[in-house]
């Protein structure tokens, strides 16, 4: 193990972090301990870490037994620790493979980061050190087993023993174990970035481990001012997310690992990766295009369940926002499938819920059908005994009533799911879909208090104050989730004639004072979708913008009409401008935001926007602008 160190230990440590703070998940919160662990321990200077890691006894402490694997930068050996007398695995870099000090620091970064991730499905690291010649190594648990890649290869060739051992259900449980490991890493702000079957080890006793954290990256806010150039993103063609294949390191986020998890799930279902090609360039190009054949459309015997296909394709969406919000949501859908429940990815209907209900209670429904048949036969012959016929009929009606109650209870149970779907659409400004989902929720359970509250909010946004007041005041005797400020606002305006443009700023001030600002995007969208007088409307909208942007002095709004096509909206040089909600629903062709802060564009729904001016603003990436299908000039 003796090697010479041809490198200067003072070479700066390579950056292994994503420095864009906007990429942080809102669900992730770092404790003080984790801040110290991941921002101090992983950012030691190379000099300090080298001095602390040097172990002059490494040559005598570890006895090499056999080489396990040799590939990439690392060579894996089976060694015996003479101190503990146990057999371990040792990873080291061959001297001839070290091109720069960056290679050593990357190797040590992988070891340190893996050591900090203490999880049953992540390989434990025992020791990290440099031998006396300065070459790094680390020891870890020795795994006995085979990779998921080997197992899937045998399944692809229909090996009977493997097919008997690794059923689809067993493979899904293995996948859930991988999701647990990735979900845990995400809570620490760590991306794996190289999830594939070859990096999954299945032990002789069924243990599951996610290996090779060499490309792992830490999401951190600690170095926002770091000027280190961003490097190209690594990964394995065939499994890489589109943003990863494009090499945009600043776009990497938890959704990237979710994409690779679903790429692995795709191979579990179909035995092939989602992206294939004759060359690496062809595979990468296929990854960015997103032209993936759904697993359910691939001719496989037996056919793959539609639910699993929907789960896989949702995680393989080209746009990160269309994938699962986090690994927990992906795991929940897989568990719902295994338990026989509908999955979020299917966008299930009531018929789907009922079909799955029948599948979960197949025996009960068979008994019900059988009972009905028996009852029918009995009734056919019951003319000889009216009393006996009536008794049988009453028993049959009782059974049917019990099942009816059961089905009605099922409808009540799914109503909250449609309410949650409506709230998601409302939050993403998809008002038509939100209305449909809310209508379904209230159809299933007209007495649901939270659904009635959301309906009242929509009435307020549509200036239907009397209807909102009736719901919030529980005039019909049905409980509604209380909201006293909303009730007061509805009561104040319930007898008011239709709101004019001149009255609009006063009404908006009332919404603000009653803490109902979240209702304003829908309000202005509904208002601006109807025909209006541009002169009075834009004068009113300017005053509304002033109320919603109190930190912007002398705010001015200028507009030019393009006839029926839309408007040019000029808000340039309004410093500290952040909120554009009053413009929601307007057909805007050109939007000038030069010299503003970083206003939120999502509520505007700029489907017709052709030109967007953002000079001297604080927009940092195109992701903050969103999807603008007609945009020609930026």
QUIGIFEN-V658225 format. One record per residue. N is the residue number from 0. RES is the residue in three letters. SS is DSSP state (H for helix, E for strand, C for the rest). PSI is psi in degrees with one decimal (* if undefined). D_CENTER is the distance of its C-alpha to the mean C-alpha in Angstrom with 1 decimal. Layout:
# QUIGIFEN-V658225
n:res:ss:psi:d_center
N:RES:SS:PSI:D_CENTER
N:RES:SS:PSI:D_CENTER
This chain:
# QUIGIFEN-V658225
n:res:ss:psi:d_center
0:UNK:C:12.4:44.9
1:UNK:C:129.8:46.9
2:UNK:C:156.8:45.4
3:UNK:C:149.7:46.3
4:UNK:C:101.7:44.0
5:UNK:C:11.0:44.6
6:UNK:C:155.0:42.1
7:UNK:C:124.9:42.5
8:UNK:C:-7.8:40.4
9:UNK:C:-1.3:40.2
10:UNK:C:134.1:37.8
11:UNK:C:144.0:34.7
12:UNK:C:135.8:31.6
13:UNK:C:146.3:28.9
14:UNK:C:126.3:25.8
15:UNK:C:32.2:22.8
16:UNK:E:156.3:20.4
17:UNK:E:120.4:18.0
18:UNK:C:2.0:20.1
19:UNK:C:109.8:18.0
20:UNK:H:-19.5:17.3
21:UNK:H:-11.6:15.1
22:UNK:H:-7.8:12.3
23:UNK:C:137.0:12.1
24:UNK:C:139.6:9.3
25:UNK:C:-23.6:11.2
26:UNK:C:-16.8:10.7
27:UNK:C:128.4:12.4
28:UNK:C:126.4:16.2
29:UNK:C:131.9:18.8
30:UNK:C:168.4:22.1
31:UNK:H:-39.1:25.4
32:UNK:H:-42.9:25.9
33:UNK:H:-34.1:22.6
34:UNK:H:-44.8:23.5
35:UNK:H:-44.2:26.9
36:UNK:H:-46.7:25.6
37:UNK:H:-14.0:23.1
38:UNK:H:-17.4:24.9
39:UNK:C:-51.4:28.5
40:UNK:H:-38.9:28.8
41:UNK:H:-1.3:26.7
42:UNK:H:26.5:28.6
43:UNK:C:149.7:32.2
44:UNK:C:148.4:34.5
45:UNK:H:-38.1:35.6
46:UNK:H:-48.7:39.1
47:UNK:H:-43.0:38.4
48:UNK:H:-35.3:36.1
49:UNK:H:-44.5:38.7
50:UNK:H:-38.7:41.5
51:UNK:H:-26.5:39.6
52:UNK:H:-15.6:38.4
53:UNK:E:127.6:41.8
54:UNK:C:105.9:43.3
55:UNK:C:-8.9:46.7
56:UNK:C:5.7:47.0
57:UNK:H:-35.8:44.2
58:UNK:H:-30.3:46.7
59:UNK:H:-22.6:48.6
60:UNK:H:-39.0:45.9
61:UNK:E:126.7:43.8
62:UNK:E:114.7:45.7
63:UNK:E:134.1:44.0
64:UNK:E:-50.7:44.2
65:UNK:E:155.1:42.5
66:UNK:E:129.7:39.9
67:UNK:E:-45.9:36.6
68:UNK:E:144.7:34.7
69:UNK:E:106.2:35.4
70:UNK:E:150.5:32.8
71:UNK:C:-140.5:31.1
72:UNK:C:-28.0:32.1
73:UNK:E:151.8:32.5
74:UNK:E:130.8:35.2
75:UNK:E:127.5:34.6
76:UNK:E:148.2:37.8
77:UNK:E:121.6:38.8
78:UNK:E:163.3:41.0
79:UNK:E:127.1:43.0
80:UNK:E:113.2:42.8
81:UNK:C:-16.8:46.5
82:UNK:C:-49.9:45.7
83:UNK:C:-10.8:43.6
84:UNK:C:33.7:45.0
85:UNK:E:157.8:41.7
86:UNK:E:129.2:40.1
87:UNK:E:174.9:37.0
88:UNK:E:137.8:35.0
89:UNK:E:131.4:35.5
90:UNK:E:132.3:33.6
91:UNK:E:165.5:35.6
92:UNK:E:130.5:36.1
93:UNK:C:138.9:39.2
94:UNK:H:-38.0:41.3
95:UNK:H:-9.9:41.6
96:UNK:H:-2.5:37.8
97:UNK:C:111.8:37.5
98:UNK:C:-26.4:37.5
99:UNK:C:172.4:36.9
100:UNK:H:-25.7:36.2
101:UNK:H:-35.8:32.5
102:UNK:H:-42.3:32.5
103:UNK:H:-44.6:33.7
104:UNK:H:-35.2:31.4
105:UNK:H:-40.6:28.3
106:UNK:H:-46.6:29.7
107:UNK:H:-35.4:30.2
108:UNK:H:-44.5:26.8
109:UNK:H:-44.3:25.2
110:UNK:H:-48.2:27.7
111:UNK:H:-45.0:27.1
112:UNK:H:-43.2:23.3
113:UNK:H:-37.3:23.5
114:UNK:H:-32.7:26.2
115:UNK:H:-18.4:24.2
116:UNK:C:92.1:21.4
117:UNK:C:99.9:23.3
118:UNK:C:147.0:21.7
119:UNK:C:-25.7:23.4
120:UNK:C:16.3:21.4
121:UNK:E:132.2:21.8
122:UNK:C:125.2:25.3
123:UNK:C:137.7:27.5
124:UNK:E:130.9:29.4
125:UNK:E:-40.0:33.1
126:UNK:E:142.0:34.7
127:UNK:E:129.1:34.1
128:UNK:E:170.1:37.3
129:UNK:E:134.8:39.4
130:UNK:C:174.4:42.6
131:UNK:C:-21.3:45.8
132:UNK:C:1.6:45.5
133:UNK:C:4.1:42.1
134:UNK:C:133.1:39.9
135:UNK:E:156.9:36.7
136:UNK:E:161.4:35.7
137:UNK:E:150.4:33.6
138:UNK:E:153.7:34.2
139:UNK:E:175.4:31.8
140:UNK:C:137.0:31.9
141:UNK:C:119.9:33.6
142:UNK:C:137.6:31.6
143:UNK:C:121.6:33.6
144:UNK:E:-149.0:31.9
145:UNK:E:161.0:30.2
146:UNK:E:157.4:27.0
147:UNK:H:-29.6:24.6
148:UNK:H:-43.2:25.7
149:UNK:H:-41.9:29.3
150:UNK:H:-45.7:28.5
151:UNK:H:-32.4:26.6
152:UNK:H:-42.8:29.6
153:UNK:H:-37.7:32.0
154:UNK:H:-35.7:30.1
155:UNK:H:-31.3:30.1
156:UNK:C:15.5:33.9
157:UNK:C:47.2:34.1
158:UNK:C:119.6:35.6
159:UNK:H:-44.9:36.8
160:UNK:H:-41.4:36.4
161:UNK:H:-40.9:32.9
162:UNK:H:-33.3:31.9
163:UNK:H:-38.2:33.6
164:UNK:H:-45.4:31.8
165:UNK:C:79.0:28.3
166:UNK:C:171.2:27.6
167:UNK:H:-39.6:24.3
168:UNK:H:-42.7:23.7
169:UNK:H:-40.6:24.6
170:UNK:H:-34.9:22.3
171:UNK:H:-34.2:19.3
172:UNK:H:-36.6:20.4
173:UNK:H:-42.2:20.5
174:UNK:H:-39.9:16.9
175:UNK:H:-36.0:15.9
176:UNK:H:-39.5:17.9
177:UNK:H:-41.2:16.1
178:UNK:H:-37.9:12.7
179:UNK:H:-43.2:14.7
180:UNK:H:-44.3:15.9
181:UNK:H:-40.1:12.7
182:UNK:H:-42.2:11.2
183:UNK:H:-45.6:14.6
184:UNK:H:-37.5:14.7
185:UNK:H:-34.6:11.5
186:UNK:H:-19.9:13.4
187:UNK:C:2.6:16.2
188:UNK:C:23.0:14.3
189:UNK:E:131.1:15.0
190:UNK:E:139.4:13.5
191:UNK:C:-51.6:15.4
192:UNK:C:6.9:15.3
193:UNK:C:49.3:17.7
194:UNK:C:122.8:16.4
195:UNK:C:162.8:18.9
196:UNK:H:-33.0:21.5
197:UNK:H:-19.5:24.2
198:UNK:H:16.0:22.4
199:UNK:E:120.4:22.1
200:UNK:E:128.6:25.4
201:UNK:E:116.4:26.6
202:UNK:E:168.1:29.6
203:UNK:C:-23.4:32.9
204:UNK:C:21.7:32.0
205:UNK:C:4.1:28.5
206:UNK:C:144.1:26.8
207:UNK:E:127.6:23.4
208:UNK:E:135.9:22.8
209:UNK:E:118.5:20.2
210:UNK:C:178.4:22.6
211:UNK:C:82.0:23.2
212:UNK:C:29.3:21.2
213:UNK:C:-27.5:23.4
214:UNK:C:3.5:20.7
215:UNK:C:143.0:18.6
216:UNK:E:142.6:17.8
217:UNK:E:122.5:17.8
218:UNK:E:122.0:15.9
219:UNK:C:150.6:18.8
220:UNK:C:0.1:20.5
221:UNK:C:-19.2:23.9
222:UNK:C:48.1:25.0
223:UNK:C:-25.9:24.0
224:UNK:C:8.3:27.6
225:UNK:C:131.4:27.7
226:UNK:C:12.6:29.3
227:UNK:C:129.6:28.6
228:UNK:C:141.8:27.9
229:UNK:C:134.0:24.4
230:UNK:C:163.8:24.7
231:UNK:C:147.1:23.5
232:UNK:C:137.0:20.4
233:UNK:C:-179.6:21.3
234:UNK:C:-177.4:19.9
235:UNK:C:117.6:21.2
236:UNK:C:140.3:21.8
237:UNK:C:-25.4:20.5
238:UNK:C:-10.7:17.2
239:UNK:C:142.8:16.1
240:UNK:C:157.0:13.3
241:UNK:H:-43.9:15.0
242:UNK:H:-27.1:14.6
243:UNK:H:-41.1:16.0
244:UNK:H:-30.7:18.8
245:UNK:C:-10.5:19.8
246:UNK:C:19.4:20.4
247:UNK:C:93.3:18.6
248:UNK:H:-33.2:18.0
249:UNK:H:-14.4:17.1
250:UNK:H:-6.6:14.0
251:UNK:C:138.4:12.6
252:UNK:C:-174.0:9.6
253:UNK:H:-30.0:7.3
254:UNK:H:-24.7:5.5
255:UNK:H:-46.5:9.2
256:UNK:H:-36.4:9.7
257:UNK:H:-39.0:7.1
258:UNK:H:-46.4:9.3
259:UNK:H:-34.1:12.3
260:UNK:H:-43.5:11.8
261:UNK:H:-26.5:11.7
262:UNK:H:-40.3:14.6
263:UNK:H:-41.3:16.4
264:UNK:H:-38.0:15.8
265:UNK:H:-43.3:17.3
266:UNK:H:-32.5:20.3
267:UNK:H:-40.5:20.7
268:UNK:H:-41.2:21.2
269:UNK:H:-11.3:23.2
270:UNK:C:4.0:24.7
271:UNK:C:151.1:23.9
272:UNK:C:159.6:21.1
273:UNK:C:-22.8:19.2
274:UNK:C:121.1:21.0
275:UNK:C:164.4:24.8
276:UNK:C:167.9:27.7
277:UNK:C:-25.0:31.2
278:UNK:C:162.9:30.4
279:UNK:H:-40.2:27.6
280:UNK:H:-39.1:27.6
281:UNK:H:-39.7:27.2
282:UNK:H:-45.0:24.2
283:UNK:H:-40.3:22.5
284:UNK:H:-40.3:23.4
285:UNK:H:-36.2:22.1
286:UNK:H:-39.0:18.7
287:UNK:H:-20.9:18.5
288:UNK:H:-28.3:19.9
289:UNK:C:18.6:17.3
290:UNK:C:78.9:20.3
291:UNK:C:134.0:19.3
292:UNK:C:121.7:21.4
293:UNK:C:141.4:19.5
294:UNK:H:-35.1:20.7
295:UNK:H:-17.0:22.4
296:UNK:H:0.5:24.6
297:UNK:C:128.5:25.8
298:UNK:C:96.1:29.2
299:UNK:C:141.6:28.8
300:UNK:C:123.2:31.1
301:UNK:C:160.0:30.0
302:UNK:C:146.6:27.5
303:UNK:C:142.6:23.8
304:UNK:C:140.7:22.3
305:UNK:H:-34.1:20.5
306:UNK:H:-45.8:17.8
307:UNK:H:-37.0:16.9
308:UNK:H:-41.6:17.1
309:UNK:H:-41.6:14.7
310:UNK:H:-46.9:12.1
311:UNK:H:-46.3:12.8
312:UNK:H:-30.8:13.0
313:UNK:H:-42.6:9.7
314:UNK:H:-20.1:8.1
315:UNK:C:17.5:11.0
316:UNK:C:142.8:10.6
317:UNK:C:-43.0:12.5
318:UNK:C:124.6:10.7
319:UNK:H:-34.4:7.4
320:UNK:H:-20.5:7.0
321:UNK:H:-6.3:7.6
322:UNK:C:-177.8:5.2
323:UNK:C:143.0:3.1
324:UNK:C:-30.5:1.9
325:UNK:C:171.5:3.7
326:UNK:H:-32.2:6.7
327:UNK:H:-39.6:8.6
328:UNK:H:-38.7:7.3
329:UNK:H:-46.0:8.0
330:UNK:H:-40.4:11.2
331:UNK:H:-39.8:12.1
332:UNK:H:-41.1:12.3
333:UNK:H:-44.2:14.3
334:UNK:H:-38.4:16.5
335:UNK:H:-41.0:17.1
336:UNK:H:-46.2:18.3
337:UNK:H:-29.9:20.5
338:UNK:H:-5.1:22.0
339:UNK:C:16.7:22.7
340:UNK:C:164.0:20.4
341:UNK:C:150.7:18.4
342:UNK:C:153.4:14.8
343:UNK:H:-35.5:12.2
344:UNK:H:-27.2:11.9
345:UNK:H:-17.7:15.7
346:UNK:C:60.3:15.9
347:UNK:C:147.6:18.9
348:UNK:C:176.6:22.3
349:UNK:H:-35.5:25.0
350:UNK:H:-41.1:26.7
351:UNK:H:-45.1:23.8
352:UNK:H:-41.2:23.8
353:UNK:H:-39.9:27.6
354:UNK:H:-43.4:27.6
355:UNK:H:-34.2:25.4
356:UNK:H:-43.6:27.5
357:UNK:H:-42.7:30.6
358:UNK:H:-38.6:29.2
359:UNK:H:-29.1:28.5
360:UNK:C:47.3:32.0
361:UNK:H:-44.0:33.8
362:UNK:H:-43.0:37.0
363:UNK:H:-41.3:37.2
364:UNK:H:-34.7:36.9
365:UNK:H:-42.5:39.4
366:UNK:H:-38.6:41.7
367:UNK:H:-47.9:41.3
368:UNK:H:-43.0:42.2
369:UNK:H:-41.9:45.0
370:UNK:H:-41.5:46.3
371:UNK:H:-38.1:46.4
372:UNK:H:-45.3:48.3
373:UNK:H:-41.1:50.7
374:UNK:H:-41.5:51.2
375:UNK:H:-43.8:51.9
376:UNK:H:-40.9:54.5
377:UNK:H:-41.7:56.0
378:UNK:H:-32.5:56.3
379:UNK:H:-38.2:58.1
380:UNK:C:5.1:60.7
381:UNK:H:-2.6:60.7
382:UNK:H:-24.1:63.5
383:UNK:H:-18.9:66.0
384:UNK:C:94.1:64.6
385:UNK:H:-41.4:63.1
386:UNK:H:-43.4:62.5
387:UNK:H:-36.8:60.5
388:UNK:H:-43.1:58.5
389:UNK:H:-39.5:57.6
390:UNK:H:-43.7:56.3
391:UNK:H:-41.1:54.2
392:UNK:H:-41.7:52.8
393:UNK:H:-39.8:51.9
394:UNK:H:-40.3:50.1
395:UNK:H:-43.7:48.1
396:UNK:H:-35.7:47.2
397:UNK:H:-41.9:46.1
398:UNK:H:-41.1:43.7
399:UNK:H:-40.5:42.3
400:UNK:H:-40.5:41.8
401:UNK:H:-42.2:40.0
402:UNK:H:-34.9:37.5
403:UNK:H:-43.1:37.2
404:UNK:H:-39.1:36.3
405:UNK:H:-42.8:33.7
406:UNK:H:-40.3:32.1
407:UNK:H:-37.6:32.3
408:UNK:H:-35.8:30.6
409:UNK:H:-41.4:27.7
410:UNK:H:-40.0:27.3
411:UNK:H:-34.5:27.4
412:UNK:H:-30.2:24.6
413:UNK:H:-12.4:22.2
414:UNK:H:-43.9:23.0
415:UNK:H:-30.6:20.6
416:UNK:H:-40.8:17.7
417:UNK:H:-31.2:18.9
418:UNK:H:-43.6:19.4
419:UNK:H:-40.3:15.8
420:UNK:H:-40.3:15.0
421:UNK:H:-40.0:17.7
422:UNK:H:-37.5:16.5
423:UNK:H:-45.0:13.1
424:UNK:H:-41.0:15.3
425:UNK:H:-41.3:17.7
426:UNK:H:-29.7:15.4
427:UNK:C:14.0:14.4
428:UNK:C:27.4:18.2
429:UNK:C:81.8:18.3
430:UNK:H:-36.1:21.4
431:UNK:H:-46.7:22.9
432:UNK:H:-35.9:19.9
433:UNK:H:-42.7:19.8
434:UNK:H:-41.5:23.6
435:UNK:H:-44.8:23.4
436:UNK:H:-39.5:20.8
437:UNK:H:-40.0:22.9
438:UNK:H:-40.6:26.1
439:UNK:H:-43.3:24.8
440:UNK:H:-43.7:24.0
441:UNK:H:-24.7:27.5
442:UNK:H:-43.7:29.1
443:UNK:H:-37.4:27.9
444:UNK:C:89.2:28.8
445:UNK:C:-12.8:31.0
446:UNK:C:7.3:31.5
447:UNK:C:115.5:28.0
448:UNK:H:-41.2:28.5
449:UNK:H:-35.0:25.0
450:UNK:H:-39.4:24.9
451:UNK:H:-35.2:28.4
452:UNK:H:-43.7:27.3
453:UNK:H:-37.6:24.7
454:UNK:H:-39.0:27.4
455:UNK:H:-40.5:29.8
456:UNK:H:-42.0:27.4
457:UNK:H:-39.9:27.3
458:UNK:H:-42.8:31.1
459:UNK:H:-42.6:31.5
460:UNK:H:-23.2:29.4
461:UNK:C:13.8:31.7
462:UNK:C:22.2:34.9
463:UNK:C:70.3:35.6
464:UNK:H:-33.6:36.8
465:UNK:H:-44.8:39.1
466:UNK:H:-40.0:36.5
467:UNK:H:-41.7:34.1
468:UNK:H:-42.5:37.1
469:UNK:H:-40.7:37.9
470:UNK:H:-48.2:34.5
471:UNK:H:-31.0:34.2
472:UNK:C:-1.3:37.8
473:UNK:C:44.2:37.4
474:UNK:C:-33.8:40.4
475:UNK:C:4.1:40.0
476:UNK:C:3.4:39.9
477:UNK:C:131.0:36.3
478:UNK:C:141.2:34.2
479:UNK:C:140.1:31.5
480:UNK:C:123.4:29.2
481:UNK:C:141.2:31.5
482:UNK:C:93.7:30.9
483:UNK:H:-43.8:34.3
484:UNK:H:-41.0:33.6
485:UNK:H:-39.0:32.4
486:UNK:H:-41.9:35.5
487:UNK:H:-42.2:37.8
488:UNK:H:-44.1:36.5
489:UNK:H:-40.6:36.8
490:UNK:H:-36.6:40.3
491:UNK:H:-36.1:41.3
492:UNK:H:6.5:40.6
493:UNK:C:-27.6:41.1
494:UNK:C:10.9:44.6
495:UNK:C:140.9:43.9
496:UNK:C:169.9:44.7
497:UNK:C:136.3:42.1
498:UNK:C:129.8:40.6
499:UNK:C:167.7:42.1
500:UNK:H:-35.4:40.8
501:UNK:H:-30.9:43.2
502:UNK:H:-13.3:41.8
503:UNK:H:-47.2:38.1
504:UNK:H:-37.7:38.0
505:UNK:H:-41.6:39.6
506:UNK:H:-41.8:37.1
507:UNK:H:-39.9:34.1
508:UNK:H:-36.8:35.8
509:UNK:H:-41.0:36.1
510:UNK:H:-42.6:32.3
511:UNK:H:-46.0:31.7
512:UNK:H:-28.3:34.4
513:UNK:C:16.0:33.0
514:UNK:C:39.7:29.4
515:UNK:C:26.5:28.1
516:UNK:H:-36.0:26.7
517:UNK:H:-17.7:23.2
518:UNK:H:-10.9:25.2
519:UNK:H:-37.5:26.7
520:UNK:H:-45.5:24.2
521:UNK:H:-38.4:25.0
522:UNK:H:-51.1:28.6
523:UNK:H:-34.5:29.2
524:UNK:H:-45.3:27.4
525:UNK:H:-42.4:29.7
526:UNK:H:-47.3:32.7
527:UNK:H:-9.3:32.3
528:UNK:H:-23.0:31.8
529:UNK:C:157.3:35.4
530:UNK:C:145.0:38.5
531:UNK:C:167.1:39.8
532:UNK:C:112.7:42.4
533:UNK:H:-36.1:40.8
534:UNK:H:-49.3:43.4
535:UNK:H:-34.4:43.0
536:UNK:H:-45.5:39.2
537:UNK:H:-31.2:38.4
538:UNK:H:-39.4:40.9
539:UNK:H:-41.7:39.1
540:UNK:H:-34.2:35.6
541:UNK:H:-41.6:36.9
542:UNK:H:-35.8:38.0
543:UNK:H:-41.6:34.6
544:UNK:H:-39.3:33.0
545:UNK:H:-38.4:35.5
546:UNK:H:-33.0:34.7
547:UNK:H:-11.6:30.9
548:UNK:C:64.9:31.6
549:UNK:C:-19.6:34.5
550:UNK:C:0.6:34.2
551:UNK:C:100.3:35.1
552:UNK:C:145.8:38.9
553:UNK:C:41.6:40.7
554:UNK:C:132.0:37.6
555:UNK:C:144.0:38.7
556:UNK:C:121.6:37.3
557:UNK:E:145.8:39.0
558:UNK:E:155.1:38.5
559:UNK:E:132.1:40.1
560:UNK:E:138.3:40.1
561:UNK:C:35.9:39.6
562:UNK:C:-137.8:41.1
563:UNK:C:-12.8:38.9
564:UNK:C:-37.1:36.4
565:UNK:C:-155.2:35.0
566:UNK:E:155.2:35.5
567:UNK:E:121.3:35.5
568:UNK:E:124.0:34.2
569:UNK:E:109.5:35.4
570:UNK:C:24.2:34.1
571:UNK:C:150.0:35.0
572:UNK:C:18.1:36.4
573:UNK:C:84.9:35.0
574:UNK:C:151.4:33.9
575:UNK:C:14.5:31.3
576:UNK:C:125.0:30.0
577:UNK:C:-36.2:26.4
578:UNK:C:124.1:26.2
579:UNK:C:16.9:26.8
580:UNK:H:-41.5:26.1
581:UNK:H:-15.1:29.7
582:UNK:H:-1.7:29.2
583:UNK:C:134.3:26.5
584:UNK:C:-10.5:27.7
585:UNK:C:141.1:30.4
586:UNK:C:87.7:30.9
587:UNK:E:125.0:30.7
588:UNK:E:-43.4:31.9
589:UNK:E:131.6:32.3
590:UNK:E:117.3:30.7
591:UNK:E:110.9:32.4
592:UNK:C:22.5:30.5
593:UNK:C:135.7:32.6
594:UNK:C:18.2:33.3
595:UNK:C:-175.5:30.8
596:UNK:C:-104.9:28.2
597:UNK:C:69.9:24.5
598:UNK:C:147.3:24.3
599:UNK:C:121.1:21.2
600:UNK:C:-20.6:21.3
601:UNK:H:-42.8:18.4
602:UNK:H:-16.3:20.8
603:UNK:H:-25.2:23.5
604:UNK:C:66.2:22.0
605:UNK:C:58.5:24.1
606:UNK:C:-27.9:24.3
607:UNK:C:2.0:28.0
608:UNK:C:129.5:27.8
609:UNK:C:-25.7:29.8
610:UNK:E:131.5:30.5
611:UNK:E:124.0:28.6
612:UNK:E:119.1:30.5
613:UNK:C:26.5:28.7
614:UNK:C:139.9:31.6
615:UNK:C:39.4:31.8
616:UNK:C:178.5:28.5
617:UNK:C:21.3:25.9
618:UNK:C:131.3:23.1
619:UNK:C:-20.0:21.9
620:UNK:C:160.5:19.7
621:UNK:H:-21.8:19.3
622:UNK:H:-27.3:15.6
623:UNK:H:-12.7:17.1
624:UNK:C:-35.9:19.2
625:UNK:C:-171.4:16.6
626:UNK:C:113.2:17.7
627:UNK:C:93.4:21.5
628:UNK:C:-29.8:22.9
629:UNK:C:4.5:26.5
630:UNK:C:125.5:26.5
631:UNK:C:-32.7:29.5
632:UNK:E:127.8:30.5
633:UNK:C:*:28.5
